Amino acid sequence: METPDLEPLLHGEATEDERSLLQTAKRDAARPGARDEMLAALGVPVVAAPERFAVRFGSSGGSLLHGVLLAVFIGTVTGAAVMFGSSSESASEPSLPSDVRESSLRAPSPAEGSGQADDLASTPVVTPDSLPSAPAVASTAPAKAGAVTGSLPSTDTLAREISRVEAARAMALLDAYEREFSRGAFAVEVSVLRIEALAQAGKTDEARRLGARFLAEHRQGAFARRVGATLDALPGAAPPSSAERALRSPDE
Amino acid sequence: MFAAHAAKLTTDAVARDPALDARLRQLAIDHYDFVWRSLRRLGVTPPETDDAAQRVFLTLAQKLPSVEGGKERSFVFGIVMRVAANVRRDRATARLREVPESDATSSLSHDATAETALAHAEERATLDEILASIPEERRIAFVLFEIEELTLVEIAEMLGIPQGTVTSRVRRAREEFRAAVTRHRARNKGV
């Protein structure tokens, strides 16, 4: 039983001055990310397990594609677990080779290690080893993957698929970060992670292009060494010249 | 600072019940923006607004087990009103201005020109001043109806008062608002 003649001033009889003043309040809005910060401060996981992918992938505009990728990822991981059986811990671990791997983008969870779904649902967190500024090391993943494929040839394809799906997911997360924090403090770190994710996904041309641009802007330091190591590991990459190595690493 | 103690207090209060965490998360998703806007319009200016919003949800977390399903929004707004009143009282005690300089930049669009930004900031400060001059009960009804654009029925349910009371508060607050706008313009024109 609403009074029929009472409607908000902005929809009715407001004067120009009144309208102008009231409109200023219409711009009131919390900062992007303020809600998540508040939840984090209260110790509440920002996104529930089943929602996480919907939020991350749904907001990226490619929900169908990402949904398919997610399904493939879960399917392949589950398949790997079945194939390798209970004794496959050492074999399945190397099938997730990357600096931009799932474990580097998740928060510690009480249920860690108890299930794939729980792992996937954890809140993103960057571990020290996954930081772009971590020392560049020769990737051990290919050797480990080789060990897996040595015993089970069919897992080579599986490992590559998992690696690529992971990389796609990492890029989706990086896209989401850049959308939310276009001028974020971790822009350089994100660039490095993106190059590594592209390399892992097999998008070598794009990885080379972004890597070259990055190295042109950041000629030395830990980030440059890390990007350099990523580019050097790409298939068909020319070995870096001594000058390049020296430039990236002042110690040499 | 308040935020520094939030996690511990929450841990003690909620005892990390996953079901309560999930409920609190959902309430934050549903109502955080509304809480923030309401605090802002009830006189809690940035940078205090974020802190006050967190205080609202901390209180909510502590009382969540007793909050009846379907009445969360009303409960949340009740906390908002109390927190806003406390912040204003604390500020008055500290003799701070209600619209600090920092608000001028924090509420502006990044791509606004300097002149536009300044004009918006001045108008927002004027609105704050006018809203602050309206008595609390009527200010709340005015903000919810005129700015948040809730219906009279929704406001009555949220505040737990008859719709007729809401209507009369809105009407009276509107008169006060219009009179204040007229006074402000007259003062600016040197009349």
Boltz contact constraints between the chains, C-beta under 6 A:
constraints:
  - contact:
      token1: [A, 2]
      token2: [B, 152]
      max_distance: 6.0
  - contact:
      token1: [A, 3]
      token2: [B, 167]
      max_distance: 6.0
  - contact:
      token1: [A, 8]
      token2: [B, 146]
      max_distance: 6.0
  - contact:
      token1: [A, 8]
      token2: [B, 149]
      max_distance: 6.0
  - contact:
      token1: [A, 9]
      token2: [B, 146]
      max_distance: 6.0
  - contact:
      token1: [A, 17]
      token2: [B, 181]
      max_distance: 6.0
  - contact:
      token1: [A, 17]
      token2: [B, 185]
      max_distance: 6.0
  - contact:
      token1: [A, 18]
      token2: [B, 181]
      max_distance: 6.0
  - contact:
      token1: [A, 21]
      token2: [B, 123]
      max_distance: 6.0
  - contact:
      token1: [A, 21]
      token2: [B, 127]
      max_distance: 6.0
  - contact:
      token1: [A, 24]
      token2: [B, 120]
      max_distance: 6.0
  - contact:
      token1: [A, 24]
      token2: [B, 123]
      max_distance: 6.0
  - contact:
      token1: [A, 24]
      token2: [B, 124]
      max_distance: 6.0
  - contact:
      token1: [A, 24]
      token2: [B, 127]
      max_distance: 6.0
  - contact:
      token1: [A, 25]
      token2: [B, 41]
      max_distance: 6.0
  - contact:
      token1: [A, 25]
      token2: [B, 127]
      max_distance: 6.0
  - contact:
      token1: [A, 25]
      token2: [B, 147]
      max_distance: 6.0
  - contact:
      token1: [A, 28]
      token2: [B, 37]
      max_distance: 6.0
  - contact:
      token1: [A, 28]
      token2: [B, 40]
      max_distance: 6.0
  - contact:
      token1: [A, 30]
      token2: [B, 33]
      max_distance: 6.0
  - contact:
      token1: [A, 30]
      token2: [B, 36]
      max_distance: 6.0
  - contact:
      token1: [A, 34]
      token2: [B, 50]
      max_distance: 6.0
  - contact:
      token1: [A, 35]
      token2: [B, 28]
      max_distance: 6.0
  - contact:
      token1: [A, 35]
      token2: [B, 32]
      max_distance: 6.0
  - contact:
      token1: [A, 38]
      token2: [B, 54]
      max_distance: 6.0
  - contact:
      token1: [A, 38]
      token2: [B, 57]
      max_distance: 6.0
  - contact:
      token1: [A, 39]
      token2: [B, 28]
      max_distance: 6.0
  - contact:
      token1: [A, 41]
      token2: [B, 3]
      max_distance: 6.0
  - contact:
      token1: [A, 41]
      token2: [B, 6]
      max_distance: 6.0
  - contact:
      token1: [A, 42]
      token2: [B, 6]
      max_distance: 6.0
  - contact:
      token1: [A, 42]
      token2: [B, 10]
      max_distance: 6.0
  - contact:
      token1: [A, 43]
      token2: [B, 7]
      max_distance: 6.0
  - contact:
      token1: [A, 43]
      token2: [B, 10]
      max_distance: 6.0
  - contact:
      token1: [A, 43]
      token2: [B, 11]
      max_distance: 6.0
  - contact:
      token1: [A, 44]
      token2: [B, 21]
      max_distance: 6.0
  - contact:
      token1: [A, 44]
      token2: [B, 24]
      max_distance: 6.0
  - contact:
      token1: [A, 44]
      token2: [B, 25]
      max_distance: 6.0
  - contact:
      token1: [A, 48]
      token2: [B, 22]
      max_distance: 6.0
